[in-house]
Amino acid sequence: MRSRYTAHVLGRIDYILETRDPSKRSDAERAAVERWVRESTWLGLTIVARERGGAGDDDGIVEFEAAYRTSAGARIVHRERSLFRRREGRWFYVDGDVVKNAPAKRAEAPGRNDPCPCGSGKKYKRCCGA
């Protein structure tokens, strides 16, 4: 999960697609992923919960929140429960559902002097708020 988030941050489209379950891949997905990566500035990942997904499991569910800023400047928090499956020792993203009781929402913007939500340790006004 964290490696896929990092790939979104770094724009590594091939990695995002390669870690998608082979039964769920499509040509149309590349264009959507490229657009989302290009139009987003990623601000942070929070793992909310995990079910299974340990060393002895073949599948697992991760609930997470990924915060990002759109190219239009809106801050969004995407919350999802994602299914992962292990194939030949490697984890693949199968699919996910937006959490119904906590849908994707606009995040409250931090104040100028608040810590930056990207985790840099800087004030928001000196980092992503500049």
C-alpha positions in Angstrom: 0.0 0.0 0.0 2.7 2.5 1.0 4.8 1.7 -2.0 1.8 2.4 -4.3 1.2 5.8 -2.6 4.9 6.6 -3.0 4.7 5.7 -6.7 1.8 8.2 -7.0 3.9 10.9 -5.3 6.9 10.2 -7.6 4.8 9.8 -10.8 5.9 6.2 -11.3 3.0 5.1 -13.5 4.5 1.8 -14.6 4.9 0.7 -10.9 1.3 1.6 -10.1 0.1 -0.4 -13.1 2.5 -3.4 -12.4 1.2 -3.7 -8.8 -2.4 -3.8 -10.0 -3.9 -7.4 -10.0 -3.3 -8.8 -13.5 -7.0 -9.7 -13.8 -8.0 -6.1 -13.2 -5.6 -4.3 -15.6 -6.9 -2.3 -18.6 -5.5 0.1 -21.2 -7.9 2.8 -20.1 -6.5 2.7 -16.6 -3.1 4.1 -17.6 -4.7 7.3 -18.9 -6.7 7.7 -15.7 -3.7 7.1 -13.5 -1.5 9.5 -15.5 -4.1 12.2 -15.3 -4.6 11.8 -11.5 -0.8 11.8 -10.9 -0.2 14.8 -13.1 -3.1 16.9 -11.7 -2.4 16.1 -8.0 0.1 17.2 -5.4 0.2 14.4 -2.7 0.2 15.6 0.9 0.1 12.5 3.0 -1.0 9.0 3.7 -2.7 7.7 6.8 -3.4 4.0 7.3 -6.7 3.8 9.2 -7.0 0.0 9.6 -5.7 -3.3 8.3 -7.3 -6.7 8.2 -5.1 -9.7 7.4 -2.3 -9.0 5.0 0.4 -10.5 7.3 3.2 -12.9 6.4 1.0 -15.9 6.4 -2.0 -14.4 4.5 -2.8 -14.5 0.8 -5.0 -11.4 0.9 -5.6 -8.3 3.0 -7.7 -5.2 3.3 -6.2 -1.8 4.0 -8.3 1.2 4.9 -6.5 4.5 4.2 -6.8 8.2 3.7 -4.7 9.9 1.1 -4.6 13.7 1.1 -3.8 15.6 -2.0 -4.2 19.0 -3.7 -5.8 19.2 -7.1 -4.3 21.3 -9.9 -7.2 23.8 -9.2 -5.9 24.2 -5.6 -8.6 22.2 -3.7 -7.4 20.0 -0.8 -9.1 16.6 -0.9 -8.9 13.5 1.4 -9.7 10.3 -0.3 -10.7 7.4 2.1 -10.8 3.9 0.7 -10.9 0.2 1.8 -8.7 -1.6 -0.6 -8.3 -5.3 -1.3 -4.8 -6.7 -1.9 -3.9 -10.2 -3.0 -0.6 -12.0 -2.9 0.5 -13.8 -6.0 3.8 -15.7 -6.2 5.0 -13.9 -3.1 4.1 -10.4 -4.3 1.2 -8.1 -3.3 -1.2 -6.7 -5.9 -4.0 -4.1 -5.6 -7.3 -5.7 -6.6 -9.8 -3.0 -6.1 -11.2 -0.6 -3.5 -14.4 1.1 -2.3 -14.7 4.6 -1.0 -15.6 4.3 2.7 -19.4 5.0 2.8 -19.5 6.6 6.3 -16.5 8.8 5.5 -16.7 9.7 1.8 -13.9 11.5 0.0 -14.1 15.1 1.4 -12.4 18.4 1.2 -9.9 18.7 4.0 -9.8 21.8 6.2 -7.0 24.0 5.0 -4.2 24.5 7.6 -3.5 27.9 9.0 -0.4 29.8 7.8 1.5 29.0 10.9 0.3 25.4 11.3 2.7 22.5 10.5 2.6 21.6 6.9 0.4 18.4 6.4 3.0 17.0 3.9 5.2 16.1 7.0 8.2 18.3 6.1 8.3 19.8 9.6 8.1 23.3 8.1 5.3 25.8 8.6 2.5 25.6 6.0 3.3 29.1 4.7 6.9 28.2 4.1 6.2 24.9 2.4 3.1 23.8 0.4 1.2 27.0 1.2 3.8 29.2 -0.5 
